[in-house]
Amino acid sequence: MAKKSSGDGLMSSAGLMRYYDADKKAIHVQPKTVVAFGLIAGIAILVLNASFGLWP
């Protein structure tokens, strides 16, 4: 019977950082935050356009 390897990663990764190791260091932003920021930015642009008389 073949001996089972005790490695915990793919051999083809060649020392590259695993995804979950990189994910721990990343900045996490919730999707609701991104949508809210987009809506606030859009409303701010519309208000600024209206206040400077650029509203069609």
ZIBELRA-V367582 format. One record per residue. N is the residue number from 1. RES is the residue in three letters. PSI is psi in degrees with one decimal (NA if undefined). OMEGA is omega in whole degrees, 0 to 359 (NA if undefined). D_LAST is the distance of its C-alpha to the last C-alpha in Angstrom with 1 decimal. Layout:
n:N res:RES psi:PSI omega:OMEGA d_last:D_LAST
n:N res:RES psi:PSI omega:OMEGA d_last:D_LAST
This chain:
n:1 res:MET psi:144.8 omega:181 d_last:78.0
n:2 res:ALA psi:145.4 omega:179 d_last:75.2
n:3 res:LYS psi:133.2 omega:181 d_last:74.5
n:4 res:LYS psi:132.0 omega:180 d_last:71.2
n:5 res:SER psi:148.1 omega:181 d_last:69.0
n:6 res:SER psi:11.2 omega:180 d_last:67.9
n:7 res:GLY psi:148.6 omega:181 d_last:64.8
n:8 res:ASP psi:18.7 omega:178 d_last:61.5
n:9 res:GLY psi:173.3 omega:178 d_last:59.1
n:10 res:LEU psi:142.5 omega:179 d_last:58.7
n:11 res:MET psi:-22.7 omega:182 d_last:61.0
n:12 res:SER psi:-5.4 omega:182 d_last:58.4
n:13 res:SER psi:-22.0 omega:174 d_last:56.1
n:14 res:ALA psi:40.6 omega:176 d_last:58.3
n:15 res:GLY psi:6.4 omega:178 d_last:57.6
n:16 res:LEU psi:154.3 omega:181 d_last:53.8
n:17 res:MET psi:136.2 omega:178 d_last:52.2
n:18 res:ARG psi:155.8 omega:184 d_last:51.9
n:19 res:TYR psi:-44.6 omega:184 d_last:48.5
n:20 res:TYR psi:-21.8 omega:173 d_last:49.3
n:21 res:ASP psi:-40.2 omega:179 d_last:50.6
n:22 res:ALA psi:-32.0 omega:182 d_last:47.3
n:23 res:ASP psi:-27.9 omega:180 d_last:45.3
n:24 res:LYS psi:-29.4 omega:183 d_last:47.1
n:25 res:LYS psi:-12.1 omega:186 d_last:45.8
n:26 res:ALA psi:157.4 omega:174 d_last:42.2
n:27 res:ILE psi:128.0 omega:181 d_last:39.4
n:28 res:HIS psi:124.5 omega:179 d_last:38.7
n:29 res:VAL psi:129.7 omega:180 d_last:35.2
n:30 res:GLN psi:148.6 omega:179 d_last:34.7
n:31 res:PRO psi:-33.4 omega:178 d_last:32.0
n:32 res:LYS psi:-35.6 omega:179 d_last:30.6
n:33 res:THR psi:-40.8 omega:180 d_last:30.1
n:34 res:VAL psi:-42.8 omega:179 d_last:28.1
n:35 res:VAL psi:-43.1 omega:180 d_last:25.9
n:36 res:ALA psi:-42.0 omega:179 d_last:25.4
n:37 res:PHE psi:-40.5 omega:177 d_last:24.6
n:38 res:GLY psi:-42.1 omega:178 d_last:21.9
n:39 res:LEU psi:-43.1 omega:179 d_last:20.3
n:40 res:ILE psi:-42.7 omega:179 d_last:20.6
n:41 res:ALA psi:-41.3 omega:179 d_last:19.2
n:42 res:GLY psi:-43.6 omega:179 d_last:16.1
n:43 res:ILE psi:-39.2 omega:178 d_last:15.6
n:44 res:ALA psi:-39.8 omega:179 d_last:16.3
n:45 res:ILE psi:-43.0 omega:178 d_last:13.6
n:46 res:LEU psi:-41.6 omega:180 d_last:10.9
n:47 res:VAL psi:-42.9 omega:179 d_last:12.6
n:48 res:LEU psi:-39.4 omega:177 d_last:12.9
n:49 res:ASN psi:-42.3 omega:180 d_last:9.3
n:50 res:ALA psi:-36.0 omega:183 d_last:8.7
n:51 res:SER psi:-25.7 omega:179 d_last:11.9
n:52 res:PHE psi:8.1 omega:176 d_last:11.3
n:53 res:GLY psi:23.9 omega:180 d_last:8.3
n:54 res:LEU psi:5.1 omega:180 d_last:6.2
n:55 res:TRP psi:132.3 omega:182 d_last:3.8
n:56 res:PRO psi:NA omega:NA d_last:0.0
